[in-house]
Amino acid sequence: MSAPRRVLIAGGGIAGWTVASTLRDRGFDGEIVIVEREAACYDRPPLSKTVLVDGAPLSSLAFAAPEALAQASIEVRAGHTVVALDAAARTLRLDDGALLAGDVIVLATGTAARPAAFPGGTLPGILSLQTYADARALHALKGRRIAVVGAGLIGAEATAALRTAGSEVTLIDPSAVPGTRAFGPTMAAHLHAMHGAAGVDTRRDTVAGVVPTGGALRVDLTGGDAVEVDGVLVATGVVTDPIVAREAGLDVDEGIVVQDGGLTSASGIYAVGDVARRWKDGVLRPGSGHWDAARADGQDVADAILGLPPAGRGADWFWSDRYGHHVEVVGALAGTAREVVRPGLHPTVFVVDGDRLVGAVSVDDPLAVRAARRLIDRRTPVVADQLVDPAVPVRSLLPHA
């Protein structure tokens, strides 16, 4: 394929935006057009954090102001959705009938919130948290009674933000220790305990159904209890259904199947972020769903478009904020490797496999995770007794530190 002169990007979240910004950073001077269904290309993590607390305006979340977009020559078709893809012709049809043609097309359409699986799940007041409008709807319930169904990453962050904003929150999840896959058993238990300490009513249960009652909603639990609230946030995960890609004949399997570099089964068509799935160790794996991974994937796709080798990347990393505390995670915390715990007001947990560090998680100690990431990436041998000793800075375990 000859050097592209026009790149079309469907989706303006972190993955799609990073493709566009990296192309410019690498010196690409062709046309870039982003089609974004919302009113701007903006950062999503604040939706479950600061927006719920202070109702931050959309402009404060935007990746770039209109003036910066114009200076970078990035055109954004905001408020529009891609309804059809012609992979052979490399065109996108928008919901207003516009037909866009490009030399390269990048699909960065993300995921959708998993719909409520219980009776009454479509009633007014049953909310999800995927868009800025969703976050504003939840913010409108500030100080009122809210049930959060699902204590995973988004549900837990939203619970903390809503409680911080003064809402009376009931958090419902069937797991004894939610978040174990993301944080490991020790840290997951520590983080979940923060909810009760902050006055959240935590329930180990599932929702049997929701019914309207006297201007409120009654959440009936499978265990027999009921909770009356003014709104319900359903945070039970996301779904990926790339209808446009499937109808265009791309290889789709619960996401768009891609090679390294994000190339799909069609020449000139790439997919990036949560909508993409790639083969690793003989298994078709979804994206991690984390911001940093989507950003790195966006850089790789931009490099692939330009025929450049991919930039190296370190161990997976993500963060979470709750109740005024900052949590950082690096590497793998789930699996059969052994946890070793550095005690403190908040524990720092390391996961070791033999003499290798494979994962770490800390609260309010980003320097420890930064050093742990370097230990993981360099495959530096570690000694468990040093990892658990608060008197030994993690950075000191790096060679020549």
N, C-alpha and C positions, 0 to 999 in steps of 0.2 A: 504494500500500500504506500502511495506517495505521501509526503508530509502533509498532515491535515491543515486546513485553513479555517475550518469552522467546527467548533466543538459544542454539542448540545448536551446539557446536563439536566436530567429529570430529578429534581429534589435538591433543596437548598439547606439541608441539615449539615452537620459537621463533615460527613463524608463527601457530599457533593460540593460543598463550599471549598473543602481542602483541595479537591481536584482542580477547581478553578483557580484558587490562589496560588497553588504550586505551579500550575502551568505558567502563570505570569512570573512567578519567582524564577522559573527556569529559563525565562526569556522568550516564551511563546508570544508572538505578536499577532496571531490570527484572532478571529471572532470567538467569543465565548458567550453563550446564552444559557441562563439557568431558568428552568421552569419550576416555580415553587407554589404549592397550593395555598400556602398561607400568605399573609400580607408582607412578609419580609423573610430573608434568609437569616436565621437567628440560632443562637445556642440553646439547646434543650435542657441541660442539667439544672439551670435555675428554676425550671418549672416546678420541680418537687422540693425546692428549697426556698429561695428568697421571694419568689413571686407569691407563694402562698402566705408569706408573712407580711410583706409590705406592698404587694400589688404592683411591683415594678413595671414601668411601661415597656411595651414591646421594643421601642427604640433603644432601650438600654441593653437589650439582649442581642441586638442585630450585630452581625459580623462586621458590617461596614455601613457607614452612613451613605446616603445617596450621592454626596459629593465624592466620597472615596470610590464608590462604584464607577462613577463617571470617569474619574481620573485613571482607574485601572482598566477602563474600557470593558467592563463586565456588564452585560445586559441581563436584567432580571425581569422575567414575566411573572410578576407576583399575582396571587389570587387565581391561578389557573392550574388545571390538572391535565396530565397526559392521558388521553383515552385510547390511543392506538399507536402502535409502532409498526412500521414497515421496515424490517431488518435489511432486506435486499436493497431497497431504495434509500435506506438510512434517513427516514423521515419520522417525525412525531406529529400526531394530530392532537390538538388541544380541545378542551371542552367548549371553547367558543368558535370552533371550526377552523381555526388557523392551522396551517400546515407549515412546519419548520423542517428544513433540510440541512443536513450537516455531513461532514466527512467522517466524524466520529460521534457516537452517542454513548452517554454514560447514564446508566439507570441507578439512581441513588434514592429510591422511593421509600426506604425504611420499612417499618412494621405498623400494625394497627393494634390497638388495645384488644385483648381477648374479651369477648362479650360475656356478660354475666350468665352463669349457667343455672341460676335458680329462678323459680317462679317470681314474677314481679320485677324481673331484671330490666325491663324497658320502661318502667314508671318514671314520671318526672321526678327529679331529685336523685336518680341513679346516675352517677358520674364516672368518667374515666379520666386519665391524666396523660394525654399524648400531645396536646396542642396548647398554645397560649390561651385560647378561648376556654379550654378545659380548666386551666389553672385559675383564670379569672372567675370562672363559675364557682370553683372551690373557695377562692378568696372571699367571695360574696357571703360565704357561710361563716366567716370569721367570728369567733365568739359563740357560735351555736353548737348544737350536738351533731357529731359526725361519726358514722361507723366506717372503718376502713377494713375492707375484706382482702386479705392477703398481706403477709408481713415480709415479703421479699424486699429487694432493694428499694423499689419505688414506693411500695406501701409503707415501709419503715421510715423512709425519708419524709414522705408526706405526713405521716403521723406525727413525727417530731416537729415539722414546720407548723402544722395545724395546732398542735398543743402549745407551741411557743407563741402562736398568735392568739391564744386564749380560748380555743375551742375545747369543748368536752369531747374526748375521743375514745371510742371503743375500737380496739384492734382485734380482728378475728382471723385466726389461722389454725389449721389442724395440727401443725407441727409443734412438738414440745420445744424445739429450739429452731426457729426459722432462721434461714440465712447460712446454714452450715456449709452448703456447697460454695458459697462466695467467700466466707470468712473463716471456715474451719470451725470445729465444735467449741473450742475454748472462747474465741473472740465472738462467735455468734451468740453464745450464752451471755457474755458480758454486755454486748450491745443490746440484746433483747431486754435485759434487766433494766436498761436505762428508761424504757417506756414506763414500767411500773413506778420507778423512782420519780418520774416526772408527772405522775398522776393519771397516766393512761390506764383505762380498764382493759387489760389483755384477757382474751378468751381463747382457750384452745378448743376450737369448735369449727363447725361449718354452717353455712347459711341454708336453711331449709326453704326460705321464701321471704318476700317482702310484701307488705300490704299497706295501703294508705289508711291512716286513722287520724281523724280530727285535725287535718292540716299538717300532720307529721307522717313519718313512716315507721312502721313496726317491723323490726328485723327479727324473724323467728329463727332460732338456732336449732340445729339438729338435736342437741342435747336436751332440749325442752325449755330453755330460757328464751326470753324475748327482750329486745332493747329498742326503746323509742328514740328516734333521731330525726334531725331535720334534713339530712342528706347522707348518701352512701357513696363512698369511693370504692369502685371495684378495681383492685390492683392485683389481679391473678395471672399476670403475664401478658405476652403479646403473641400475635399470629402474623405469619408472612404468607400472603397470597398474591403473588405477582401476576395478576390476570393479564395485564398488557403484554408481558413477556411470554406467557404461555400461548396467548392467542397469536403472537408473532412467530411461534414455532421454535422459540429458544428452549434449550434443555433446562427443565424446571423440575425440582424435587424438593418441595417445601421451601422454596427459595430458588434463586437463579444460580445454576451451577456454573462456576468459573474456574479458570486455570490461574496459576500464579500470574500476578499482574492484573487480574480482574477481567481478562478476556472471556466472553461468553462463547457459546457454540456458534455464534454468527460473527463473521469478520467485521471489524470496526465497531462492534457493540460491546461495551463493558458494563459490569455491574459492581457496585461497591457498597460497603456498609452492611447494615443488618439484613438487607434483602438478598445478599450474596451468600452462597455456600460453596466451600471448596474441599477437595480431597486432601486428607492428611492421614498418613499411616494406614491407608486403605479404608478410611471411614470418611463419609461425606459429612463435614462439620459445618454448623451454622456459625455466624459471627458471634463474638462474645457479647455484643450488646453494649459495650463500654465505649466511652467517648474517645479515649486515647487510641484504642484499636481502630476505630473508624477513621480517625485522623491519619494514622499510619497507612491504612489501606488506601485512603485518598491520595496520599503522596505516591504510593506504589503505582496506582492507576495512572496518575499524571506522568510519571516516569515512563511507564509502558507506552503510553500514547506517543511520547516524544522519542521512543527508541532508546531510552537511557536505562542502565542497570538499576535495580531497586536499591534504595538506601538501606543500610542495615538497621535493624530494630532490636531493642533489648527485650527482656522478659515482659509479659503483659503487666499492665499497671492500671489501677483505677482508684477513685476516691469516693468517699461518701461523707456528708455532713449531717450531724444531728445533735440537737440540744447544745449547740455551741461548741461541739467537739468535731475535730477533723480526723477522719479515718483514711488511711492509705493502705493499699494492698498491692503486692507485687508477686508475680509467679503463680504457682499452683498450690492451693491450700486444701483441696479435696484429694482423696485417693488414699493409698496405703502408706505413704511416708509418715514419719514420726513427728509429732509436735513437741517442741521444747519451748518453755514459757519463761520469759524474763518478767519477774514480778514487779509490781508498782501500783500506783493508784489506778492506772489502766495498764493491763498486761501488754507486753509486746510478744507476739507469737511468731516463732520461726518453725518452718517445716523442713526437715532434713531427710535425705535419702543416702544412707551410708555416711560419707564425710562431705557430701555436697548439699549446699543450701538450695532448695527448690522453691521456697515461698516464704513470705513474711507479711505481717500485718501489724500496724501500730495505731495508737490513738494519740493525736497531738504530738507526734514525734516523726515528722517527715524526713528528718535527716537519717534516722535509722533505716527507713525504707529505701531511701536513696542509696545508702551504702549497701544494703542488702541486694538491691538490684545489680549493683556492680559485682558483688560476690557471685550472684547467680550467673550473670553474663560471662564472667571470666572463669567460671567453674573452679573457683578457689576453694580448696579444702578448708573445712571449718571444724571446730571442736565444740561440742555441745556445751561443755562447762563454761566456755567463754561466752557463748551466746546468751546463756541464762544469767550471767553475772552483770548486775546493773552498773558495777564499777568499771566495766570494760566497754568503752565506746565501740559501737559496731564498725565505725570507720577504721578503727585501729586494726581490724582483722584483715584489711586490704593490704596486699603486698606493697611495700614502700610507701605506706600511708603517712 
